[in-house]
Amino acid sequence: MEKNLKSFSGVLLTASTLFLITTVSLFFMRQAEIEKRVSVEKRLDDLTKEKVKLANALEETIVIKNDLEVKLGGLEERAKSLEGQLDEEKRSRETVYSQLENEKRESRRIADDLIKVQGEKDQISQTLTGIRNECESLKAQLSSVQQAKEVLESKLKDILSKKEVELEKIVVRPEAPVNQDAGAPIKGEILVINKKFDFAVVSLGDDAGIRPGMNLNVYRNGRFLTALQVEKVHASMSAAKIPPEAKNIDIREGDEVVVQ
């Protein structure tokens, strides 16, 4: 009996020990689980907070994305508008460039025309200068001719006055030729000679039957010098042209002239 009691006490002691050990183990296991649960709850809380942050960040990102999409759409529209403006400006620039080229060609043409006109102007100016010089020369010649005419008219008046005096002494009828026999050649003399203007005044006129176009042979001491052609006829004298080939011939006042 006592043996059985000891055996039961030993079993009870062992059981108590095991129960104590189990209880301690369960306590520690419970503490570990609690610590583990606390850690997990803390981690879950951190994850929840992180999730909230991420959700907020995602929402902000979505807002930013939408804003960027709106801005991108606006930029695309603006880009299209700028592209259209660029094309329009390009066409406008091409048009301006074409107009500029046309204006350059027109400017070159105007410059060429201006040079041509200037050349024509210079030529006309030179021609005008030549004409003016010729006019001045002609004026000088006209003045010289007028002076020569005045001198000739004065000489002719003197000669006519002398001739009238002589005719009054010699001529019975004014219509009859002076000192001429019937059928004899009509003769006269050179009254005035002007080599500058190539003419001579002879003492034969309408009263001697002289007509424009007649030829008068010039003699000196019976030697033939040249022939003159009557151009203008007056009552008692005529103007005859000296031919170019006779310019160097020494024709003098007083040389005899004979109608051919």
C-alpha positions in Angstrom: 0.0 0.0 0.0 2.7 2.3 0.9 4.4 1.3 -2.2 1.5 2.1 -4.3 1.2 5.4 -2.6 4.8 6.2 -3.4 4.2 5.1 -6.9 1.1 7.3 -7.2 3.0 10.2 -5.6 5.8 9.8 -8.1 3.3 9.7 -11.0 1.5 12.7 -9.5 4.8 14.5 -9.2 5.7 13.7 -12.7 2.3 14.7 -13.9 2.5 18.0 -12.0 5.9 18.6 -13.5 4.7 17.8 -17.0 1.7 20.1 -16.4 3.9 22.8 -15.1 6.2 22.4 -18.0 3.3 22.4 -20.4 1.7 25.4 -18.7 5.0 27.3 -18.8 5.4 26.2 -22.4 1.9 27.3 -23.3 2.5 30.6 -21.5 5.6 31.3 -23.5 3.9 30.0 -26.6 1.0 32.4 -25.9 3.3 35.3 -25.2 5.1 34.5 -28.5 1.8 34.4 -30.3 0.8 37.6 -28.7 4.0 39.2 -29.7 3.7 37.7 -33.1 0.1 39.0 -33.4 1.1 42.4 -32.2 3.9 42.5 -34.7 1.6 41.3 -37.4 -1.1 43.9 -36.4 1.6 46.6 -36.4 2.8 45.5 -39.8 -0.8 45.3 -41.0 -1.4 48.8 -39.6 1.8 50.0 -41.4 0.7 48.3 -44.6 -2.7 49.9 -44.2 -1.1 53.3 -43.8 1.2 52.6 -46.7 -1.9 51.5 -48.7 -3.6 54.7 -47.8 -0.6 56.7 -48.8 -0.3 54.7 -52.0 -4.0 55.2 -52.7 -3.6 58.9 -52.1 -0.5 58.9 -54.3 -2.4 56.9 -56.9 -5.3 59.3 -56.8 -2.9 62.3 -57.1 -1.2 60.5 -59.9 -4.5 59.9 -61.7 -5.4 63.6 -61.2 -1.9 64.6 -62.5 -2.3 62.1 -65.4 -5.7 63.5 -66.3 -4.4 67.0 -66.0 -1.4 66.0 -68.2 -3.7 64.3 -70.7 -5.8 67.5 -70.9 -2.6 69.6 -71.2 -1.3 67.1 -73.8 -4.6 67.4 -75.7 -4.2 71.1 -75.6 -0.6 70.9 -76.7 -1.6 68.6 -79.5 -4.2 71.0 -80.7 -1.8 73.9 -80.3 0.8 71.8 -82.2 -1.7 71.2 -85.0 -2.5 74.9 -85.0 1.2 75.8 -85.0 1.7 73.3 -87.8 -1.1 74.9 -89.8 0.4 78.4 -89.1 3.8 77.1 -90.0 2.5 75.7 -93.3 0.6 79.0 -93.9 3.7 81.0 -93.1 5.7 78.7 -95.3 3.3 79.3 -98.2 3.3 83.0 -97.4 7.1 83.0 -97.4 7.2 81.2 -100.7 4.8 83.7 -102.1 6.9 86.6 -100.7 10.0 85.0 -102.1 8.4 84.6 -105.5 7.2 88.2 -105.4 10.7 89.2 -104.3 12.2 87.3 -107.3 9.7 89.0 -109.6 10.6 92.4 -108.1 14.3 91.6 -108.5 13.7 90.7 -112.2 11.6 93.8 -112.6 14.3 95.9 -110.9 16.9 94.4 -113.2 14.7 95.1 -116.3 14.0 98.6 -115.1 17.8 99.1 -114.5 18.5 97.8 -118.0 15.8 100.1 -119.4 17.2 102.9 -117.4 20.7 102.3 -118.7 19.3 102.0 -122.2 17.2 105.2 -121.8 20.3 106.9 -120.3 22.3 105.8 -123.3 19.6 107.1 -125.6 19.4 110.3 -123.6 23.2 110.7 -123.9 23.0 110.0 -127.6 20.1 112.5 -128.0 22.0 115.0 -125.9 25.1 114.5 -128.1 22.8 114.8 -131.2 21.2 117.9 -129.7 24.6 119.4 -128.9 25.6 118.7 -132.5 22.4 120.2 -133.8 23.0 123.2 -131.5 26.5 123.5 -132.8 25.2 123.2 -136.4 22.6 125.9 -135.6 25.3 128.1 -134.2 27.4 127.4 -137.2 24.4 128.1 -139.5 23.7 131.3 -137.6 27.3 132.3 -138.0 27.1 131.4 -141.7 23.7 133.2 -142.0 25.2 136.3 -140.3 28.2 136.1 -142.6 25.9 135.6 -145.6 23.8 138.6 -144.5 26.9 140.7 -144.1 28.1 139.5 -147.5 24.6 140.2 -148.9 24.7 143.7 -147.4 28.2 144.2 -148.9 27.0 142.8 -152.2 23.9 144.9 -152.2 26.0 147.9 -151.5 28.4 147.0 -154.3 25.5 146.2 -156.6 23.9 149.5 -155.9 27.2 151.3 -156.6 27.6 149.2 -159.8 24.0 149.7 -160.9 24.4 153.4 -160.3 27.6 153.4 -162.4 25.9 151.2 -165.0 22.9 153.5 -165.3 25.1 156.4 -165.8 27.1 154.6 -168.5 23.9 153.3 -170.1 22.5 156.8 -170.1 25.6 157.8 -172.0 25.8 154.8 -174.4 22.4 153.2 -174.7 19.7 154.7 -176.9 17.0 152.2 -175.9 17.1 150.5 -172.5 15.8 147.2 -173.9 18.8 146.8 -176.3 21.9 144.7 -175.2 24.9 146.8 -174.3 27.7 146.9 -176.9 26.4 143.9 -178.7 26.1 143.3 -182.5 23.2 141.2 -183.9 24.2 137.5 -183.7 27.3 138.1 -181.6 27.7 136.1 -178.3 26.4 137.8 -175.2 29.2 138.9 -173.0 29.6 140.4 -169.5 31.9 140.4 -166.6 32.2 139.1 -163.0 31.2 141.9 -160.6 31.5 140.1 -157.3 33.1 136.7 -156.4 32.5 134.8 -153.2 34.5 131.6 -152.9 33.2 131.0 -149.3 29.6 130.4 -150.5 30.6 129.4 -154.0 28.8 132.0 -156.1 29.5 135.0 -158.4 27.6 138.0 -159.5 27.8 138.8 -163.2 26.8 141.9 -165.1 24.2 140.0 -167.3 20.6 139.9 -166.3 17.1 139.6 -167.6 17.6 142.5 -169.9 20.3 140.5 -171.7 18.1 137.4 -172.0 19.7 135.5 -169.2 17.6 132.7 -167.7 18.2 130.4 -164.7 20.1 127.2 -165.7 22.1 128.9 -168.4 25.9 128.3 -168.4 28.4 131.1 -168.5 32.0 130.5 -169.6 34.6 132.5 -167.8 37.7 133.8 -169.7 40.7 135.9 -168.8 42.7 137.3 -171.6 41.0 134.9 -174.0 41.9 131.8 -171.9 39.0 129.6 -170.7 38.9 129.2 -166.9 35.7 127.4 -166.0 31.9 127.4 -166.5 29.3 128.9 -164.1 25.6 128.0 -163.9 23.0 130.8 -163.5 20.8 130.3 -160.4 19.1 133.7 -159.9 18.3 136.4 -162.4 17.7 140.1 -161.8 17.0 143.0 -164.1 20.6 143.7 -165.1 22.7 141.1 -163.2 22.6 137.4 -162.2 23.9 135.1 -159.5 25.8 132.1 -160.8 27.0 129.0 -158.9 30.7 128.1 -158.9 31.1 124.3 -159.5 33.1 122.3 -156.9 35.8 121.5 -159.4 36.4 125.3 -159.9 37.0 126.0 -156.2 40.8 126.0 -156.7 40.6 128.0 -159.9 41.6 131.7 -159.6 38.4 133.4 -160.7 38.5 137.2 -160.2 36.3 140.2 -160.4 36.5 141.6 -163.9 36.9 138.2 -165.6 34.9 138.0 -168.8 31.8 135.8 -169.0 30.2 134.6 -172.2 26.8 132.9 -172.6 27.2 129.4 -174.1 
